């Protein structure tokens, strides 16, 4: 669906989160088929200063002012998790396509309502998992097909120390939005959403049962948990998640013919060099492969532009996002119910093209 005769996607951003300045904002500016038009904040001064720093044309002191801007084709929503439903639906009703940061919604019910709004508005709604665009994802899937699989077990541990990011200052860390229950904070919506997406992607199947345990909480939010997902193919997915201890993201896949491991499973950074994949065939020599570094936000923005301008199907479909939200719901319930069965029937939800 071409936005204008110049073949350019015009972007607006709701909010001034750090990821806008360090991730998606610069990627929009770098993309030859995109233009960063406006930034909105609850403060006109902050919006103007932020827009100037990123090279956007305009800054708005009200989110609805940006939504009323007819020159904007798509809105990026990096707001606190608890605000996603309200502002995603508002943007869709204003006639904008939407890219929203993970997790799409706090509940599966909210996710369904958001996609219903997208269908009614005939607009695309895409969840912002930037890691899915990196070629190493496809390479891992190829290795599963050619050398490792069929898959039997997928494990992902994803942990980080939030307080360490504040130089060990616990009082400063306490002000972080991830410690705010009212804003939808907690490890489940943060690194947990990545973990579930990763398990589902590499298992290549649908969850049918979830069991889990809440291991720690602080400031009324979950900070550490673990559990297991049984998939309809028989694959077992295991996860360990925490935002109160260091570690990073480690992927481990075990199949009938070998094993695969990958560190930094969801993030890339130029200073880290090319991502590596450890391949351990049971019959054959182990080796370490490298996949050339690529900025995941650049890949994400380019893919969104291709979807809007060329009609290319989105990498992350409505079905994908809704199932991720359903699985996150099941994990949360498992902390008190211990074992939760997933929906047996799934309604096909076609992406809006």
C-alpha positions in Angstrom: 0.0 0.0 0.0 2.0 3.0 -1.3 1.7 6.0 1.0 2.6 8.7 -1.6 4.0 9.2 -5.0 7.5 9.6 -3.6 7.5 6.1 -2.1 8.4 7.4 1.4 6.9 6.3 4.7 6.4 9.2 7.0 6.8 8.4 10.7 5.5 9.9 13.9 6.6 8.8 17.4 4.5 8.9 20.6 6.9 9.5 23.5 10.6 10.1 24.2 11.7 6.8 25.5 15.4 6.0 25.4 14.8 3.4 22.7 13.6 6.2 20.4 16.9 8.0 20.7 19.2 5.0 20.7 17.3 2.6 18.5 14.4 3.2 16.3 14.7 6.9 15.8 18.1 6.8 14.2 17.1 3.8 12.2 14.2 5.7 10.7 16.5 8.6 9.8 19.0 6.2 8.1 16.4 4.4 6.1 16.2 5.7 2.5 12.5 5.0 2.3 11.5 6.6 5.6 11.2 10.1 7.0 10.9 11.0 10.7 8.3 13.7 10.7 7.3 14.4 14.3 7.8 13.5 17.9 5.1 13.9 20.6 5.6 14.3 24.3 3.4 15.6 27.2 5.8 18.5 27.2 6.1 20.8 24.2 9.6 21.9 25.2 10.7 18.3 25.5 9.1 17.2 22.3 10.7 20.1 20.4 14.1 19.4 21.9 13.9 15.7 21.2 12.7 16.3 17.6 15.5 18.7 17.0 18.1 16.2 18.3 16.8 13.4 16.0 16.2 15.6 13.0 12.4 15.4 13.0 10.5 18.3 11.5 8.1 18.9 14.3 7.5 18.4 18.0 4.1 18.1 19.6 3.2 18.7 23.2 0.2 16.4 22.9 -0.1 12.9 21.5 -3.4 13.7 19.8 -1.9 16.6 18.0 0.5 14.2 16.3 -2.3 11.7 15.5 -4.2 14.6 13.8 -1.2 15.3 11.5 -2.3 14.1 8.1 1.3 14.0 6.8 2.1 11.0 9.1 1.5 7.5 7.7 2.7 5.3 10.6 3.0 5.9 14.4 5.7 4.2 16.5 4.4 3.6 20.1 7.2 3.0 22.7 5.0 4.2 25.6 4.8 2.3 28.9 3.1 -1.1 28.5 -0.1 -0.1 30.3 -0.6 2.7 27.7 -0.3 0.5 24.6 -4.0 -0.4 24.1 -5.3 3.2 24.5 -2.8 4.9 22.2 -2.5 2.1 19.6 -6.2 2.1 19.1 -6.3 5.9 19.1 -3.6 5.9 16.3 -5.5 3.3 14.3 -8.7 5.2 14.6 -6.9 8.3 13.4 -6.0 6.4 10.2 -2.4 5.6 11.0 -0.5 2.3 10.7 1.2 1.4 14.0 4.5 -0.2 15.1 4.3 -0.8 18.9 7.1 -1.9 21.1 6.9 -5.3 22.7 5.0 -6.5 24.5 2.1 -5.6 22.2 -0.3 -5.6 25.2 -0.7 -6.5 28.8 -3.2 -9.2 28.1 -4.4 -11.4 25.2 -7.8 -9.7 25.4 -6.1 -6.3 24.9 -4.1 -7.7 21.9 -7.3 -9.0 20.3 -9.0 -5.6 20.7 -6.1 -3.9 19.1 -6.1 -6.1 16.1 -9.9 -5.7 15.8 -9.3 -2.0 15.7 -6.6 -2.5 13.0 -9.0 -4.6 10.9 -11.8 -2.0 11.3 -9.4 0.8 10.3 -7.8 -1.2 7.4 -4.4 -0.4 8.8 -1.4 -2.5 9.8 -0.5 -3.1 13.4 2.9 -4.7 13.9 4.6 -5.7 17.2 8.1 -4.4 17.6 10.4 -7.4 18.1 13.5 -6.1 16.3 15.4 -9.3 16.9 13.2 -11.3 14.5 14.6 -9.3 11.5 18.2 -10.4 11.9 19.5 -13.0 9.4 20.8 -15.2 12.3 17.2 -16.1 13.1 16.8 -17.7 9.6 20.3 -19.2 9.9 19.4 -21.0 13.2 16.2 -22.3 11.6 18.2 -23.6 8.6 20.7 -25.3 11.0 17.7 -27.0 12.7 16.4 -28.3 9.4 19.8 -29.3 8.0 21.9 -30.5 10.9 20.3 -30.3 14.4 16.6 -31.2 14.3 14.0 -32.5 14.7 14.0 -30.2 17.8 13.2 -31.8 21.2 14.2 -29.1 23.7 14.6 -25.3 23.5 16.0 -23.4 26.5 16.3 -19.7 26.9 17.6 -17.9 29.9 17.4 -14.1 29.8 18.6 -12.1 32.8 20.0 -8.7 33.6 20.6 -6.6 36.7 18.4 -3.5 36.5 20.0 -1.9 39.5 23.5 -2.3 38.1 22.4 -0.1 35.2 22.0 2.7 37.8 25.5 2.2 39.1 24.2 0.1 42.0 21.9 2.9 43.2 18.8 1.1 44.3 16.8 4.2 45.0 17.5 5.5 41.5 16.6 2.1 40.0 13.3 2.1 42.0 12.2 5.0 39.8 12.6 2.9 36.6 9.4 2.3 34.8 10.1 -1.5 34.9 9.5 -1.3 38.6 6.1 0.4 38.2 3.2 -1.9 38.5 0.7 0.7 37.3 2.7 1.2 34.1 2.8 -2.6 33.4 6.3 -3.1 34.6 8.0 -6.4 35.6 10.2 -9.0 34.0 7.4 -10.8 32.2 6.5 -7.9 30.0 10.2 -7.0 29.5 12.6 -9.9 28.9 9.8 -12.5 29.4 8.2 -11.4 26.2 11.4 -12.0 24.3 11.8 -15.4 25.8 8.3 -16.6 24.9 8.7 -15.2 21.3 12.1 -17.0 21.0 10.8 -20.3 22.3 7.8 -20.2 19.9 9.9 -19.2 17.0 12.5 -21.9 17.3 10.1 -24.6 18.4 8.1 -23.9 15.3 5.0 -25.1 17.0 2.0 -23.9 19.1 2.0 -23.9 22.9 -0.5 -26.3 24.5 0.5 -26.2 28.2 2.4 -23.9 30.4 3.8 -24.5 33.9 5.7 -21.9 35.9 6.8 -20.5 39.2 7.3 -16.9 40.3 10.7 -16.9 42.1 11.0 -13.2 43.2 9.2 -9.9 43.2 10.0 -6.4 44.2 8.1 -3.1 44.1 4.9 -5.1 43.4 6.2 -6.4 40.1 7.7 -9.8 39.1 11.4 -9.8 38.9 12.4 -13.5 38.4 10.5 -16.5 37.3 11.0 -19.9 35.5 8.9 -22.5 33.8 8.2 -24.8 30.9 6.1 -24.7 27.8 4.8 -27.9 26.1 4.2 -27.5 22.3 1.8 -29.4 20.2 4.7 -31.0 18.3 6.1 -32.5 21.5 8.9 -29.9 21.8 9.6 -28.8 25.3 10.5 -25.1 25.9 12.2 -24.1 29.2 12.7 -20.5 30.3 14.4 -18.7 33.2 13.9 -14.9 33.4 15.2 -12.2 35.8 15.8 -8.5 35.9 17.7 -8.7 39.2 20.8 -10.6 38.2 23.4 -10.4 35.4 23.7 -12.9 32.6 22.2 -11.8 29.2 20.3 -14.0 26.8 21.4 -17.6 26.1 19.7 -19.9 23.6 20.2 -23.6 23.7 18.5 -26.0 21.3 18.8 -29.8 21.4 17.6 -32.0 18.6 17.8 -35.6 17.4 21.1 -34.9 15.4 22.9 -32.2 17.5 22.9 -29.2 19.7 23.1 -25.4 19.1 23.9 -22.6 21.4 23.8 -18.8 20.8 24.7 -16.0 23.3 23.1 -12.5 23.1 20.1 -14.2 21.5 18.0 -11.1 21.1 20.4 -8.2 20.8 23.3 -7.2 18.6 25.8 -4.4 19.0 28.5 -3.3 16.7 31.0 -3.2 19.5 30.2 -6.9 20.2 31.3 -7.9 16.7 29.6 -10.4 14.5 27.1 -12.7 16.3 28.2 -16.3 16.7 26.4 -19.6 16.7 27.9 -22.7 18.3 27.0 -25.9 16.3 27.5 -29.3 17.9 26.5 -32.2 15.6 26.4 -35.6 17.4 28.1 -37.1 14.3 30.8 -34.6 13.2 33.0 -31.9 14.5 31.7 -28.9 16.5 32.2 -25.5 15.0 31.5 -21.8 15.6 29.7 -19.9 12.9 29.5 -16.1 12.5 26.7 -14.1 11.0 27.6 -10.6 9.8 26.6 -7.8 12.2 23.5 -5.9 11.2 21.6 -3.2 13.1 18.3 -4.9 14.0 16.4 -1.6 14.2 17.6 -0.8 10.6 16.3 -4.1 9.5 13.0 -3.6 11.3 12.4 -0.2 9.8 13.3 -1.4 6.3 10.9 -4.3 6.7 8.0 -2.1 7.8 8.6 0.2 4.9 8.5 -2.8 2.5 5.3 -3.9 4.1 3.6 -0.5 3.7 5.1 0.4 0.3 5.4 -2.9 -1.5 2.7 -5.0 0.1 5.3 -7.5 1.6 3.7 -9.5 4.4 4.8 -8.4 7.9 7.4 -10.7 9.5 5.4 -10.6 12.8 1.7 -11.4 12.0 -1.4 -10.8 14.1 -1.6 -14.5 14.8 2.0 -14.5 16.1 1.5 -11.5 18.4 -1.8 -12.8 19.8 -0.4 -16.2 20.5 2.6 -14.6 22.3 0.1 -12.6 24.4 -1.9 -15.7 25.2 1.3 -17.5 26.3 2.3 -14.6 28.5 -1.1 -14.7 30.1 -0.7 -18.4 30.7 2.7 -17.9 32.4 1.2 -15.3 34.7 -1.6 -17.6 35.6 0.8 -20.5 36.2 2.3 -18.7 39.1 -0.9 -19.5 41.1 -2.5 -22.3 39.1 0.8 -24.1 38.4 -0.3 -25.7 35.1 -2.3 -23.9 32.5 -3.7 -25.4 29.3 -3.6 -23.2 26.2 -6.5 -22.7 23.8 -7.1 -25.8 21.7 -8.7 -23.9 18.9 -7.2 -20.8 17.2 -9.1 -18.5 14.9 -7.1 -17.5 11.8 -6.5 -13.8 11.9 -5.2 -12.5 8.5 -2.7 -9.6 8.5 -4.1 -6.4 7.0 -2.3 -5.8 3.7 
